[in-house]
Amino acid sequence: MLDAAALVMRTRGMARATTKEIAKAAGYSEAALYKHFRDKTEIFLAVLTERVPSTLGVVLATLVQQAGEGSVQDTMQELARAALRFYHETFVMAASVFSEPQLLAAHRAEVNERHAGPHCVSETVANYIAAEQNLGRIRADADPRAAAALLLGACFQHAFLSRFADSALDDETVEHTATELVRTLSSGLAPGP
């Protein structure tokens, strides 16, 4: 069911994907779909967590604990690569949520109930940057929330532009983009002499 939901949501967006269409693509009845999921938002969240090929969740799960290990730049490049891939893969699905105010409100309520959502990504990255800052590996006057927003926002913007241009996101592009974003951001975060 989730494979079918992922396919339908990727091609039609969440707003235009119906539970009837998802059930049909999965080879089940709509009633069978509702035996497993409360609503379309729950299906969407399950697709994001279980079917989107992404390492973003894995990277975020241990990000703060990595403070002080390896180089900050390497850790942030790993994060940027994962974010670029995740945002590119989910852009069509996620962007369509904003096309219907009721769908957005239902989605917002569902993710808040689960203590999840896009704000959690930013908070985790900001917490990592603050932890590195406390260790003296990031300049003391840097704003961790602003730095997280700059990195994640740039990754999201890249995903938007690549989707708009209908261009693929190959490994070489991901690597180059992650390296340059982090290199540029790091020059403003590096502690002084």
DACORQUI-V934760 format. One record per residue. RES is the residue in one small letter. PHI is phi in radians with two decimals (* if undefined). PSI is psi as a letter, one per 40 degrees, with the letter a starting at -180 (none if undefined). Layout:
RES_PHI_PSI / RES_PHI_PSI
//
This chain:
m_*_d / l_-1.21_d / d_-1.09_d / a_-1.15_d / a_-1.09_d / a_-1.07_d / l_-1.09_d / v_-1.14_d / m_-1.22_d / r_-1.19_d / t_-1.53_d / r_-1.94_e / g_1.46_i / m_-1.16_d / a_-1.10_d / r_-1.61_e / a_-1.36_h / t_-1.89_i / t_-1.13_d / k_-1.11_d / e_-1.15_d / i_-1.11_d / a_-1.06_d / k_-1.08_d / a_-1.12_d / a_-1.46_e / g_1.45_f / y_-2.17_i / s_-1.44_i / e_-1.11_d / a_-1.09_d / a_-1.12_d / l_-1.07_d / y_-1.29_e / k_-1.29_d / h_-1.82_d / f_-2.35_i / r_-1.18_d / d_-2.80_a / k_-1.15_d / t_-1.10_d / e_-1.12_d / i_-1.12_d / f_-1.02_d / l_-1.11_d / a_-1.14_d / v_-1.09_d / l_-1.06_d / t_-1.49_d / e_-2.00_e / r_-2.16_e / v_-1.44_h / p_-1.23_g / s_-2.54_i / t_-1.77_e / l_-1.03_d / g_-1.07_d / v_-1.14_d / v_-1.09_d / l_-1.15_d / a_-1.05_d / t_-2.08_e / l_-1.02_d / v_-1.11_d / q_-1.21_e / q_-1.43_e / a_-0.99_h / g_1.57_e / e_-1.81_i / g_1.02_a / s_-1.70_i / v_-1.04_d / q_-1.11_d / d_-1.12_d / t_-1.12_d / m_-1.23_d / q_-1.19_d / e_-1.07_d / l_-1.09_d / a_-1.10_d / r_-1.05_d / a_-1.15_d / a_-1.16_d / l_-1.01_d / r_-1.15_d / f_-1.09_d / y_-1.13_d / h_-1.12_d / e_-1.18_d / t_-1.77_e / f_-1.00_d / v_-1.08_d / m_-1.10_d / a_-1.21_d / a_-1.09_d / s_-1.20_e / v_-1.04_d / f_-1.37_e / s_-1.37_e / e_-2.26_h / p_-0.94_d / q_-1.17_d / l_-1.13_d / l_-1.08_d / a_-1.10_d / a_-1.15_d / h_-1.12_d / r_-1.04_d / a_-1.09_d / e_-1.12_d / v_-1.22_d / n_-1.15_d / e_-1.09_d / r_-1.55_e / h_0.95_f / a_-2.29_a / g_2.10_i / p_-1.09_d / h_-1.13_d / c_-1.18_d / v_-1.11_d / s_-1.05_d / e_-1.10_d / t_-1.13_d / v_-1.12_d / a_-1.08_d / n_-1.14_d / y_-1.10_d / i_-1.08_d / a_-1.12_d / a_-1.13_d / e_-1.16_d / q_-1.11_d / n_-1.12_d / l_-1.53_e / g_1.40_e / r_-1.63_e / i_-2.35_i / r_-0.95_i / a_-1.15_d / d_-1.62_e / a_-1.31_i / d_-1.67_h / p_-1.00_d / r_-1.17_d / a_-1.16_d / a_-1.12_d / a_-1.10_d / a_-1.12_d / l_-1.11_d / l_-1.20_d / l_-1.17_d / g_-1.09_d / a_-1.16_d / c_-1.12_d / f_-1.12_d / q_-1.07_d / h_-1.10_d / a_-1.08_d / f_-1.02_d / l_-1.16_d / s_-1.22_d / r_-1.20_d / f_-1.08_d / a_-1.41_e / d_1.00_f / s_-1.86_i / a_-1.30_i / l_-1.99_g / d_-1.47_i / d_-1.04_d / e_-1.12_d / t_-1.13_d / v_-1.05_d / e_-1.08_d / h_-1.09_d / t_-1.11_d / a_-1.06_d / t_-1.07_d / e_-1.22_d / l_-1.06_d / v_-1.22_d / r_-1.04_d / t_-1.17_d / l_-1.14_d / s_-1.10_d / s_-1.11_d / g_-1.55_e / l_-1.78_e / a_-1.07_h / p_-1.15_i / g_-1.23_i / p_-1.10_none
//
